[in-house]
Amino acid sequence: MTDATLTKTIFINATPERVWTYLVEPEKLARWFHEADSDLSAGTDYALLRENPDKPDPKMIWGKVLVSEPPHRLRYTFTHAFLNGHETIVDWTLESAFGGTRLTLVHSGFETFDGDVFDMLTSHDKGWDQHFVRLRTVAS
């Protein structure tokens, strides 16, 4: 079976402590990704909310936070309607780098998706790229 893992690394002109807040705090997540229903902390379920709250189900993305080691590592399950309940895993690693932060995302678990795996990979690859542009802007 071919590996179906997305790995992306970006550099942000801010400390890991500052970048961390944009990964776990609802109002800061909303500035670059989607607003969360609560802080993302270890052992808790989370939901990232739709921009249009008038939809019948306000959840856009949901899962459970598996690991939270501020400000260095965050790991959670990740699913949404287009994944039909299939859970993937998102791992974030934050490292100090030359006065800023090296942020690495590893999004895994697509290879067992019951559907068009390549379509899911390309869709998420493009989505993360778009979100990272906004993250760099708001966190710097």
C-alpha angles and dihedrals in degrees: 000000000000118000112252102192126134115214121184131171125191135172121230126193094232138079121273088247091059095043089049091062089058090056098050112024116086098221092047093045087055091059094064110009124007132315114261126222089229143352113296104243132157116285096013131116115234139190128200109213134228119250089234105061091186092080114106093247113038092195116102099167128010143173145118129288106238102177132017117177105162124245099000114047139023125174128179143157114254131198140148139177095280090056089056092226094311107144122224127181127240118199122187123193121188121195132175109249126179095321095320139059133280104209119194125190121195112186110185142166101068096118093078095048111128097230141036102342094184091053091051091049095049093044093052092041091056092043095052090049091055093047093048091057089058093043091055090051099048099038098046 
